[in-house]
Amino acid sequence: MGGNWKMQITRLGEAERIAENIAAAIENVSSVEVFIAPSFNALNSVGLTITKTKLKLAGQNMHYHEKGAFTGEISVLSLIEAGCEYVILGHSERRRIFGEKDDTINQKVLLAINHGLKPVLCIGETAEERANGRTAEVNQSQLAGSLRNVSAQQLQNVIIAYEPVWAIDNKFLNPNIEIKPATPEQASEAHMIVRDWIRKHYGQESAANIPIIYGGSMKEKNATELLTIEDIDGGLVGGASLSAEAFVPIIRSAEKLAKGEDKFEWDSNTLRFNE
């Protein structure tokens, strides 16, 4: 489970407090790995705050060169020094607002892997692309471009995050549509497309082992329904990760499912829990 704070928490003290609260609340979580991605200016202080806890640290992006004259960018070396274990790459806001292309994201993925960071590679289609029947085409193309020259061995350190662009509550991405999370059917279909592509290009073992997580307005009220889907292995959470009160219940839902504590079945596309 990942929490992407984007540019929402702007004060160091607040970032440290939220991180500390989340870390304390997941102290007894044993079956779910959790990371948060604060703004770059907060990485070092938040990293120090969560040292020796179960909570992990992630960068929200990075440049594809280790260092150099790249004003406003951040180096993979800086992420590592701050204590990051993960880095989010290819997020829809980077692709759709800032114009990042697959070849650029691919360079970042390779650099991250070579430095021991786990890339959280984001892919996903827009509302228009889905309406035009291009869901499979767009996601497969982004996978092919972003994972070019990534070996099966290297893929073991990659997480894929499917984030339907149309389900992200961002007026700059979606100025004219009503934001709704994917239905279980939509999410399941997309995750199957991703896993089938991995199977075709990397083999059954890679497809079975790679974590494919869902990112698109996951909240406490829909987390369990989404996480019970066979091909969904976790979540990349945005707004609901900005406080322990909102994020921890999602993590606990994942923990219960991972440990088999929730007994459930699907009945006519409805999730029903058994005593």
N, C-alpha and C positions, 0 to 999 in steps of 0.2 A: 504494500500500500504506500503510495507516494502522495505527498502534499505539495502542490505547486503554488507558492505564495505570490507569484508574479510581481507586480509593483504595488501591492496592496498594503504591506506593512512597511512603513517608512522610517520608524524610529527604532533605534537599537534596543532601547530598554523594553519596548513592547515585543519585539522579536524574541529577545532572550526570555521574557516571561512566558510567552506562548510556548516556545520550545521546551522550557523547563516543565511546564504543566503537562504537555503531551508526553514527555519522557517519563515523568513520574507516574502517569496514568497507565502506561504500557509496561511497567516494570515486570508484571507477571505474565505478559504476553509471550508465548513460546513458539507459536506455529506461524506467525506472520512477521515478515521483515518490513520495517516502516522507515521511510525517509521523508525529509522535508527539504524544500528548495527555497530558501530565503533570497532576498535581493543580494547582489554581490557585496554591497558594503557591509552586510550583516553576517556574511559567512564566517569570518574569523571569530567574532564574539559569540555567535550561536554555536559554532563548533566547539568552543571552549566550554560553553554552558552544558552541552550534552555529552562531553567526554565521559567515558566509562558508563554510559547508559546504553540502552538497546536502540535508541533512536539514531538513525544514520543521517548523513548530510549529503545534499546534492546541489550541483550548480544548475542554473536555469538555461545556460548556453555556454559556448566557448568559441574561440577562434580556431581556425584550422592550421595556424602556425604556432609553434611553441612560444615565440617572442618576436618582437620587431616593432616597426613604426606603424602601428594600427590603432589610431586614436579611438578611444571609447570601447575597445574590446577587452576581453579577459583571456588570460592564458590558461591552458591546461595545467601548467606548473603552479599557477596561483591557486587553482581549485584544489590541487593535491595538498599544497602547503596549508590550506585552510581546513583540511580534514575531510574533503569530499570523497565519497566512494561511488557516487553516481553523478551523471550529468544528463539533463534533458536536452535532446537534440531534435530538430525538425518539428518543433511544436507548431500547431496551425497558425498561431499568431506570428511566429517567425516566418513561416512559409507565405501566409496570405497578406499580412500587413507589411512585413519588411522585405518580402520578395526573395527569400532564400530558396535556392533550387536544389534538386537532388544531388547534383555533383558536389556542391559545397557541403551539404550535409554529410555526404559520403566521406569527404576528406576529414570532417570532424569525427565521424564514427571511428575511422581507422586510427586517428591520432589518439582518441580516448582509449581505445582498446590497447594500443601499444604502450600507454602509460598506466595501465591497470585500473582505469575507471570503467564503470559499467554504463554504457550508453542506454538511455531510455529513449528509443527511437519512436517518434510520433508520426502517425500516418492518418489520413482520413479524407473523406470527400465532403464537398459543399452541398447545400440543399439543391442547387441547380444541377450539379453533377448526379446526385441521386435521382432527381426527378427525370433526368434524361437517360436513366438506366446505366450509368457509368460507374457505379459503386465498385464493382470488381476491377474494372479497368484502371481506375485511378489508384486504388490501394495497391494493386499488383505493380503498377508502374513506379509508385513511390518506394515500394520494397526493393524492386530491381535496381533502381538508381541509387538508393541510399545504402544498400548492402553490397554494392559492386566491389569485388575483390576481397570480400570478407569470407574467410574460410569457415568450414564447419566447426573447427576447433575454436576459432575466434567468436563464432556465434554463441558459444556457451556462455559468454559474458554479456550478451545483449538481451535487453527486454524490449518487446514491441508494445507500444501503447496505441490502440485504436481509439481515435477521438473523432467522432463525427463532427465536422465543423458546425453543422446546423444545430447541434445540441449544446454548444458552448455559449454561455451567457456573456457575450461581449458585443456591444453595439457597433464596434468597428468591424467585426467579422460579420455580424448578422443585424444590419440596421433595420430590415423590413420584414422580419419573420418572427413568429412566436417561438420562443425557446422551449423545447421539450426534450427530455432525455430520450434516448433510443428505447423502444419497446424491447422486451425480451427477445422477440422474434427478429427484430432488426439487428440487435447486438449479436445474437447468436449467428445469424447469417454472415455478418461481417467478420467475426472472429474465425468462423469456419473457412472463409475465403483466405484469410491470412495464414491459418495453419496449413491449409491445403497447398498454398504457394510455397511455404517452407518445406513441406514434405516433398514437393516436386523438385525443388532445387537443392535441398540439403539432406533429404532422406527422412525415413520414419523416426529414427532416434532423435534427431534434432527437432523435428516437429512435435514429438511427444514431450520433450524437455524444456523447450523455450517458453518462458513466461510471456503470455499475451494478456495485457491488462486493458481495462476499459476506462476511457477518460471522456466525460461528456455529461456534466451536471449530475454526478453521483452524489447522493445525499443519504442520510440515515434512512429515510422512508423508502428508498428504492435500492439500497445497497444489497440487502439480502437477496432480493429478487434477481438482481444482475449477477451477483457472485455465485449463485447456485448453477448458473449456466455452465455446461461442461467445459467449453473452450475459453472461459473467462477466469484468469488466474489472479486477479487483483484489480486495483483501481488507481488511476491518477486523478486525484481530487483537487479541485480548484477552490472555489469559495468556501466549501464546507471544511477546508483544512486550516482556516484562519483562526480557529480557536480549538482548544481541547474539548470544549463542550460539544462542538459539532463534529469534530474529526474522530474522537475516541470511540463513539458508538459505532461508527463505520468499521473501525479496526476490530472492535469486539465482535461484530457480525462476522467478519472474515475469520476471526479466531475460532468462533463456534463452528463454523462450517468446516474449517481446516481440521479441527479435532473431532468432527463427526458428532458434535453435541446437539445440533439441530437436525431432527428427522423430518424429511419433507418429501413431497412428490408433486409432480406437475399434473394438473387435472384441467383439460381443455384450456391450456395456456394460462392457467391460474396456479400460483404457488400455494400449496396447502401444507401446513405443518401438522405432524402427528405427535400425540402425547407419548 
